[in-house]
C-alpha cells in the first residue's frame, strides 16, 4: 500500500501546479491513496474554497486536510458536510468526526485524522488527547496530518502514536525537513513535507513583502508569489497485512 501525502497547496499558482502534476506523479510512484493539504489554496494564500476543494479532488486527491487557516474562506459546516474534506479535529465545538474520515479499501479500512499543534499556535484542544478519542484500533491503516509550528511538538507526537498509526506527516511550515523515516514501532514520519507553491518565494508569498515584514516590522498585506512552482511531499509504503510503514520517501 503506497500513500502519497502532499504539502500545503499555496495560492492559485500552487493549485494549478498541483492539478497539472498530481495525476502523473501518482502513476509514477504507484500511489494507491493520495492525501493533500489544501488549506492555503485560495487565491490569497489563506484558506480553501469549495471550488478549490473540488479541483483538488478531481485531479487525484482522496482526502484533503487543512490547518489553522481552515475557516478563512470556508465555514465550519462545510467540513461537517464534506466527508473527505477535513479540518483539525481538535478545534472546539466541531461536530463529531469533522476532522476524521474513513476509506473503505475493500480488504481493510484506513482512517485519516487531521490535527493541529498548539505550541506557538492557537490554544486548541490537546491534540494528543484528541487523537486518543478519535483513534479506532479496528482500522488497519491510520494516517495523520499534524499541522504544527513546533518541530519538537511534531516529533513528540510522532513517538506518541508510534505503534498505533501507520504514518504521520507534518505540515504548516512549508519547508521540507530532511528526516523522513520509520519510527521504531513502525510509524512512518516526517516533520514537514513542504508545500506545493512558488519556488521563488518565502513560504509561497512574494519575497520582497516578506523581507519588508521581517526587516521593518511594519504591517504588510501578503500576496502569493508568481513564477514556477514546486510540488513537495512524502510517499509512505505500508505493509498490507500489519498496516505498519516499511519506508518513507520524500518527494522534492
PyMOL commands that set and color helices and strands:
alter all, ss='L'
color gray80, all
select helices_A, chain A and resi 11-29+50-58+76-81+127-134+151-161+207-216
alter helices_A, ss='H'
color red, helices_A
select strands_A, chain A and resi 2-6+8-9+33-37+63-65+100-104+109-116+141-147+167-171+181-182+188-190+195-198+229-231+233-238+245-251
alter strands_A, ss='S'
color yellow, strands_A
deselect
rebuild
show_as cartoon
